[in-house]
Amino acid sequence: MSKRLIPLAAMEKIIKNSGAERVSDKAKEALKNIIEERAEEIAQSAVRLAMHAGRKTVKAGDIKLAIKT
């Protein structure tokens, strides 16, 4: 079982807000895994950008730029 950073209830809410009436546990888990994986990739890139700029603090601009790369 993977570490839980984002609650499954949040995944269910996202899927239901997109129009689903019911959501399986496997669907919630799959979405959670994909979102967490992508978020980690973005965060790592943002940290590299902040370090390149000579900062210890990751800023919103770093996140936005990391998404584009």
C-alpha positions in Angstrom: 0.0 0.0 0.0 1.3 3.5 -0.9 1.9 6.3 1.5 -1.2 8.5 1.8 -0.5 12.2 1.1 -3.8 13.0 -0.5 -7.0 11.5 1.0 -9.1 9.2 -1.2 -12.2 11.2 -0.2 -10.7 14.2 -2.1 -10.2 12.0 -5.2 -13.9 10.9 -5.0 -15.0 14.5 -4.7 -13.0 15.5 -7.8 -14.4 12.6 -9.8 -18.0 13.2 -8.7 -17.6 17.0 -9.4 -16.7 15.9 -12.9 -20.1 14.2 -13.3 -19.7 10.6 -12.0 -22.6 9.3 -9.9 -20.5 6.5 -8.3 -16.7 6.0 -8.0 -14.9 2.7 -7.3 -12.1 2.5 -4.8 -9.7 1.4 -7.5 -10.6 4.6 -9.5 -9.9 6.8 -6.5 -6.6 5.0 -5.8 -5.5 5.3 -9.5 -6.2 9.0 -9.6 -4.5 9.6 -6.3 -1.4 7.7 -7.5 -1.2 9.7 -10.7 -1.7 13.1 -9.1 0.9 12.4 -6.3 3.4 11.1 -8.8 3.0 14.2 -11.0 3.1 16.5 -8.0 6.4 15.0 -6.8 7.9 15.6 -10.3 6.7 19.2 -10.3 8.0 19.8 -6.8 11.5 18.3 -7.6 11.7 20.5 -10.6 10.6 23.6 -8.6 13.3 22.9 -6.0 16.0 22.7 -8.7 14.7 26.0 -10.1 14.8 27.7 -6.7 18.3 26.4 -6.0 19.5 27.6 -9.4 18.2 31.0 -8.5 20.2 30.9 -5.3 17.2 30.5 -3.0 16.2 28.0 -0.4 12.6 29.0 -0.7 10.4 27.5 -3.4 8.1 30.2 -4.7 4.8 30.0 -6.7 6.7 31.1 -9.8 9.0 28.1 -9.5 6.0 25.8 -9.4 4.4 27.5 -12.4 7.7 27.3 -14.4 8.2 23.7 -13.4 4.8 22.8 -14.8 5.8 24.3 -18.2 9.1 22.2 -18.4 
